[in-house]
Amino acid sequence: MKIVLKWPACNAGYTGPWPRPLVLDTNVVLDMLIFDDPHIPPIRELVAQGAVRWIADQAQRIELERVLHYSQIAPRVAFYGRTAEGVLAAFDAAVSYVAEAPKIRFTCTDPDDQHFLDLASQHQALLVSKDKAVLKQRKRVATTYGATVGNLVLLEAALAEA
């Protein structure tokens, strides 16, 4: 399921404070801090220029720490010359920590991903995810909470318009 977020069009209807909050699911965080996914530089640029504010809560950090030690992830972290401790330190330095959000009225079919939807909904954030269970909730959280959910951000005109 591909739901592409294009900057700045993905902000249509957003009425909250700027810079707009950004929530990244754990797979996108891994892409951002370890794997050099080609879709990540635009997200990195938006964060660097202050067009978005990357937010997270302690549940996200705990999940990231757990995932970094998975048997299929830990060797890849080492392959890219990173350590779990270094990735967590980079995460801590990059995000603005916020309080855990209350559960929204919609339930994600993957319980591990519920906190991403809750946090994005609480803050009317952009939520970037690769998870189909999260992406399936995009219309509900947009309509009810004003959050925008998709699976990648393109920088098409961000530098000119942000």
LONU-682830 format. One record per residue (C-alpha): residue in one letter; x, y, z. Coordinates in steps of 0.25 Angstrom, whole numbers, always signed. Layout:
! LONU-682830
<node><residu>a</residu><u>X</u><v>Y</v><w>Z</w></node>
...
! end
This chain:
! LONU-682830
<node><residu>m</residu><u>+0</u><v>+0</v><w>+0</w></node>
<node><residu>k</residu><u>+6</u><v>+13</v><w>-5</w></node>
<node><residu>i</residu><u>+1</u><v>+26</v><w>+1</w></node>
<node><residu>v</residu><u>+11</u><v>+37</v><w>-3</w></node>
<node><residu>l</residu><u>+12</u><v>+49</v><w>+5</w></node>
<node><residu>k</residu><u>+16</u><v>+61</v><w>-3</w></node>
<node><residu>w</residu><u>+22</u><v>+73</v><w>+3</w></node>
<node><residu>p</residu><u>+16</u><v>+84</v><w>+5</w></node>
<node><residu>a</residu><u>+2</u><v>+78</v><w>+0</w></node>
<node><residu>c</residu><u>+1</u><v>+68</v><w>+11</w></node>
<node><residu>n</residu><u>-1</u><v>+80</v><w>+21</w></node>
<node><residu>a</residu><u>-14</u><v>+84</v><w>+14</w></node>
<node><residu>g</residu><u>-24</u><v>+86</v><w>+25</w></node>
<node><residu>y</residu><u>-14</u><v>+86</v><w>+37</w></node>
<node><residu>t</residu><u>-18</u><v>+97</v><w>+47</w></node>
<node><residu>g</residu><u>-8</u><v>+94</v><w>+58</w></node>
<node><residu>p</residu><u>+5</u><v>+101</v><w>+62</w></node>
<node><residu>w</residu><u>+17</u><v>+101</v><w>+53</w></node>
<node><residu>p</residu><u>+27</u><v>+95</v><w>+51</w></node>
<node><residu>r</residu><u>+17</u><v>+83</v><w>+49</w></node>
<node><residu>p</residu><u>+20</u><v>+71</v><w>+58</w></node>
<node><residu>l</residu><u>+26</u><v>+59</v><w>+51</w></node>
<node><residu>v</residu><u>+25</u><v>+44</v><w>+56</w></node>
<node><residu>l</residu><u>+33</u><v>+34</v><w>+49</w></node>
<node><residu>d</residu><u>+30</u><v>+19</v><w>+52</w></node>
<node><residu>t</residu><u>+42</u><v>+10</v><w>+56</w></node>
<node><residu>n</residu><u>+44</u><v>+5</v><w>+42</w></node>
<node><residu>v</residu><u>+46</u><v>+19</v><w>+37</w></node>
<node><residu>v</residu><u>+55</u><v>+22</v><w>+49</w></node>
<node><residu>l</residu><u>+64</u><v>+11</v><w>+45</w></node>
<node><residu>d</residu><u>+64</u><v>+16</v><w>+30</w></node>
<node><residu>m</residu><u>+67</u><v>+30</v><w>+36</w></node>
<node><residu>l</residu><u>+78</u><v>+27</v><w>+46</w></node>
<node><residu>i</residu><u>+84</u><v>+14</v><w>+40</w></node>
<node><residu>f</residu><u>+81</u><v>+9</v><w>+26</w></node>
<node><residu>d</residu><u>+82</u><v>+21</v><w>+16</w></node>
<node><residu>d</residu><u>+68</u><v>+19</v><w>+10</w></node>
<node><residu>p</residu><u>+67</u><v>+28</v><w>-3</w></node>
<node><residu>h</residu><u>+54</u><v>+34</v><w>+2</w></node>
<node><residu>i</residu><u>+60</u><v>+39</v><w>+15</w></node>
<node><residu>p</residu><u>+68</u><v>+51</v><w>+11</w></node>
<node><residu>p</residu><u>+56</u><v>+59</v><w>+8</w></node>
<node><residu>i</residu><u>+51</u><v>+56</v><w>+22</w></node>
<node><residu>r</residu><u>+64</u><v>+59</v><w>+28</w></node>
<node><residu>e</residu><u>+64</u><v>+73</v><w>+21</w></node>
<node><residu>l</residu><u>+50</u><v>+76</v><w>+26</w></node>
<node><residu>v</residu><u>+55</u><v>+74</v><w>+40</w></node>
<node><residu>a</residu><u>+68</u><v>+81</v><w>+38</w></node>
<node><residu>q</residu><u>+61</u><v>+94</v><w>+32</w></node>
<node><residu>g</residu><u>+51</u><v>+94</v><w>+43</w></node>
<node><residu>a</residu><u>+39</u><v>+91</v><w>+34</w></node>
<node><residu>v</residu><u>+35</u><v>+80</v><w>+43</w></node>
<node><residu>r</residu><u>+38</u><v>+76</v><w>+58</w></node>
<node><residu>w</residu><u>+41</u><v>+61</v><w>+60</w></node>
<node><residu>i</residu><u>+34</u><v>+57</v><w>+72</w></node>
<node><residu>a</residu><u>+34</u><v>+44</v><w>+80</w></node>
<node><residu>d</residu><u>+30</u><v>+38</v><w>+93</w></node>
<node><residu>q</residu><u>+37</u><v>+28</v><w>+103</w></node>
<node><residu>a</residu><u>+29</u><v>+16</v><w>+96</w></node>
<node><residu>q</residu><u>+35</u><v>+19</v><w>+83</w></node>
<node><residu>r</residu><u>+49</u><v>+19</v><w>+89</w></node>
<node><residu>i</residu><u>+47</u><v>+6</v><w>+97</w></node>
<node><residu>e</residu><u>+42</u><v>+0</v><w>+84</w></node>
<node><residu>l</residu><u>+54</u><v>+5</v><w>+76</w></node>
<node><residu>e</residu><u>+63</u><v>-1</v><w>+87</w></node>
<node><residu>r</residu><u>+56</u><v>-14</v><w>+86</w></node>
<node><residu>v</residu><u>+57</u><v>-15</v><w>+71</w></node>
<node><residu>l</residu><u>+71</u><v>-11</v><w>+70</w></node>
<node><residu>h</residu><u>+74</u><v>-24</v><w>+77</w></node>
<node><residu>y</residu><u>+66</u><v>-33</v><w>+68</w></node>
<node><residu>s</residu><u>+74</u><v>-44</v><w>+62</w></node>
<node><residu>q</residu><u>+71</u><v>-39</v><w>+48</w></node>
<node><residu>i</residu><u>+74</u><v>-25</v><w>+51</w></node>
<node><residu>a</residu><u>+86</u><v>-25</v><w>+60</w></node>
<node><residu>p</residu><u>+96</u><v>-30</v><w>+49</w></node>
<node><residu>r</residu><u>+91</u><v>-20</v><w>+39</w></node>
<node><residu>v</residu><u>+93</u><v>-9</v><w>+50</w></node>
<node><residu>a</residu><u>+108</u><v>-13</v><w>+51</w></node>
<node><residu>f</residu><u>+109</u><v>-15</v><w>+36</w></node>
<node><residu>y</residu><u>+106</u><v>+0</v><w>+34</w></node>
<node><residu>g</residu><u>+116</u><v>+3</v><w>+45</w></node>
<node><residu>r</residu><u>+106</u><v>+7</v><w>+56</w></node>
<node><residu>t</residu><u>+104</u><v>+2</v><w>+70</w></node>
<node><residu>a</residu><u>+90</u><v>+1</v><w>+77</w></node>
<node><residu>e</residu><u>+95</u><v>+11</v><w>+87</w></node>
<node><residu>g</residu><u>+100</u><v>+21</v><w>+76</w></node>
<node><residu>v</residu><u>+86</u><v>+20</v><w>+69</w></node>
<node><residu>l</residu><u>+79</u><v>+22</v><w>+82</w></node>
<node><residu>a</residu><u>+88</u><v>+34</v><w>+85</w></node>
<node><residu>a</residu><u>+85</u><v>+40</v><w>+71</w></node>
<node><residu>f</residu><u>+70</u><v>+38</v><w>+73</w></node>
<node><residu>d</residu><u>+70</u><v>+45</v><w>+87</w></node>
<node><residu>a</residu><u>+78</u><v>+56</v><w>+80</w></node>
<node><residu>a</residu><u>+68</u><v>+58</v><w>+69</w></node>
<node><residu>v</residu><u>+55</u><v>+57</v><w>+75</w></node>
<node><residu>s</residu><u>+46</u><v>+66</v><w>+84</w></node>
<node><residu>y</residu><u>+41</u><v>+57</v><w>+94</w></node>
<node><residu>v</residu><u>+26</u><v>+59</v><w>+98</w></node>
<node><residu>a</residu><u>+17</u><v>+52</v><w>+108</w></node>
<node><residu>e</residu><u>+10</u><v>+39</v><w>+104</w></node>
<node><residu>a</residu><u>-3</u><v>+41</v><w>+97</w></node>
<node><residu>p</residu><u>-16</u><v>+35</v><w>+101</w></node>
<node><residu>k</residu><u>-21</u><v>+24</v><w>+92</w></node>
<node><residu>i</residu><u>-30</u><v>+29</v><w>+81</w></node>
<node><residu>r</residu><u>-44</u><v>+22</v><w>+78</w></node>
<node><residu>f</residu><u>-38</u><v>+14</v><w>+67</w></node>
<node><residu>t</residu><u>-30</u><v>+2</v><w>+69</w></node>
<node><residu>c</residu><u>-18</u><v>-2</v><w>+61</w></node>
<node><residu>t</residu><u>-18</u><v>-17</v><w>+57</w></node>
<node><residu>d</residu><u>-3</u><v>-17</v><w>+61</w></node>
<node><residu>p</residu><u>-3</u><v>-14</v><w>+76</w></node>
<node><residu>d</residu><u>+12</u><v>-10</v><w>+75</w></node>
<node><residu>d</residu><u>+8</u><v>+2</v><w>+65</w></node>
<node><residu>q</residu><u>-4</u><v>+7</v><w>+73</w></node>
<node><residu>h</residu><u>+5</u><v>+18</v><w>+80</w></node>
<node><residu>f</residu><u>+9</u><v>+24</v><w>+67</w></node>
<node><residu>l</residu><u>-5</u><v>+26</v><w>+63</w></node>
<node><residu>d</residu><u>-8</u><v>+31</v><w>+77</w></node>
<node><residu>l</residu><u>+3</u><v>+41</v><w>+77</w></node>
<node><residu>a</residu><u>+1</u><v>+46</v><w>+63</w></node>
<node><residu>s</residu><u>-14</u><v>+48</v><w>+66</w></node>
<node><residu>q</residu><u>-11</u><v>+56</v><w>+79</w></node>
<node><residu>h</residu><u>-2</u><v>+65</v><w>+72</w></node>
<node><residu>q</residu><u>-9</u><v>+66</v><w>+58</w></node>
<node><residu>a</residu><u>+5</u><v>+61</v><w>+53</w></node>
<node><residu>l</residu><u>+10</u><v>+56</v><w>+40</w></node>
<node><residu>l</residu><u>+12</u><v>+41</v><w>+42</w></node>
<node><residu>v</residu><u>+22</u><v>+34</v><w>+33</w></node>
<node><residu>s</residu><u>+20</u><v>+19</v><w>+33</w></node>
<node><residu>k</residu><u>+22</u><v>+6</v><w>+25</w></node>
<node><residu>d</residu><u>+13</u><v>-2</v><w>+33</w></node>
<node><residu>k</residu><u>+0</u><v>-6</v><w>+26</w></node>
<node><residu>a</residu><u>-8</u><v>-7</v><w>+39</w></node>
<node><residu>v</residu><u>-4</u><v>+8</v><w>+41</w></node>
<node><residu>l</residu><u>-7</u><v>+12</v><w>+27</w></node>
<node><residu>k</residu><u>-21</u><v>+6</v><w>+28</w></node>
<node><residu>q</residu><u>-24</u><v>+16</v><w>+39</w></node>
<node><residu>r</residu><u>-20</u><v>+29</v><w>+31</w></node>
<node><residu>k</residu><u>-34</u><v>+33</v><w>+27</w></node>
<node><residu>r</residu><u>-40</u><v>+31</v><w>+41</w></node>
<node><residu>v</residu><u>-29</u><v>+39</v><w>+48</w></node>
<node><residu>a</residu><u>-29</u><v>+50</v><w>+37</w></node>
<node><residu>t</residu><u>-44</u><v>+52</v><w>+39</w></node>
<node><residu>t</residu><u>-45</u><v>+50</v><w>+54</w></node>
<node><residu>y</residu><u>-32</u><v>+56</v><w>+59</w></node>
<node><residu>g</residu><u>-25</u><v>+64</v><w>+48</w></node>
<node><residu>a</residu><u>-13</u><v>+55</v><w>+47</w></node>
<node><residu>t</residu><u>-7</u><v>+52</v><w>+33</w></node>
<node><residu>v</residu><u>-2</u><v>+38</v><w>+30</w></node>
<node><residu>g</residu><u>+6</u><v>+33</v><w>+19</w></node>
<node><residu>n</residu><u>+18</u><v>+25</v><w>+15</w></node>
<node><residu>l</residu><u>+28</u><v>+35</v><w>+10</w></node>
<node><residu>v</residu><u>+31</u><v>+50</v><w>+9</w></node>
<node><residu>l</residu><u>+36</u><v>+56</v><w>-4</w></node>
<node><residu>l</residu><u>+43</u><v>+69</v><w>-4</w></node>
<node><residu>e</residu><u>+37</u><v>+74</v><w>-17</w></node>
<node><residu>a</residu><u>+36</u><v>+88</v><w>-13</w></node>
<node><residu>a</residu><u>+40</u><v>+89</v><w>+1</w></node>
<node><residu>l</residu><u>+52</u><v>+98</v><w>+0</w></node>
<node><residu>a</residu><u>+44</u><v>+108</v><w>-8</w></node>
<node><residu>e</residu><u>+31</u><v>+108</v><w>+0</w></node>
<node><residu>a</residu><u>+34</u><v>+104</v><w>+14</w></node>
! end
